[in-house]
Amino acid sequence: MRAEGHLVADERDEELERELERRRRQRARSIAIALVLGALVILFYIATIVRLGGNVFNRPL
């Protein structure tokens, strides 16, 4: 009886480890996507400023 309980505990431990690993990979993937998205925003901002010219900041409001 004790051996069966030990197997169940081992299975739970393995399942928990798999879940933690899945969450770690998902978090890493989310961070990578956020960094790429941030880089695209910066790239589009710079491209817009370059296309409009440097004097865009000197225009009257």
C-alpha positions in Angstrom: 0.0 0.0 0.0 2.8 2.4 0.8 4.5 1.7 -2.5 1.3 2.7 -4.4 1.1 6.0 -2.5 4.8 6.6 -3.3 4.0 6.1 -7.0 1.1 8.5 -6.9 3.3 11.1 -5.2 6.0 10.6 -7.8 3.5 11.1 -10.6 2.2 14.3 -8.9 5.8 15.6 -8.6 6.5 14.8 -12.3 3.2 16.5 -13.3 4.1 19.6 -11.2 7.6 19.7 -12.7 6.1 19.5 -16.2 3.6 22.3 -15.4 6.3 24.5 -13.9 8.5 23.9 -17.0 5.6 24.8 -19.3 4.9 28.0 -17.4 8.6 28.9 -17.6 8.7 28.4 -21.3 5.5 30.3 -21.8 6.8 33.2 -19.7 10.1 33.3 -21.7 8.1 33.2 -25.0 5.9 36.1 -23.8 8.9 38.2 -22.8 10.5 37.5 -26.2 7.3 38.6 -28.0 7.1 41.8 -25.8 10.6 42.7 -26.7 10.1 42.2 -30.4 6.9 44.3 -30.2 8.7 47.0 -28.3 11.5 47.0 -30.9 8.9 47.3 -33.7 7.3 50.3 -32.0 10.6 52.0 -31.7 11.5 51.2 -35.3 8.2 52.6 -36.6 8.6 55.7 -34.5 12.1 56.3 -35.8 11.0 55.6 -39.4 8.2 58.1 -39.0 10.5 60.9 -37.7 12.9 60.2 -40.5 10.2 60.3 -43.2 8.7 63.5 -41.8 12.1 65.2 -41.5 14.0 66.7 -38.6 12.0 69.9 -38.6 8.8 68.2 -37.5 9.5 69.2 -34.0 9.9 72.9 -34.9 6.4 73.3 -36.4 3.8 75.6 -34.8 1.1 73.9 -32.8 
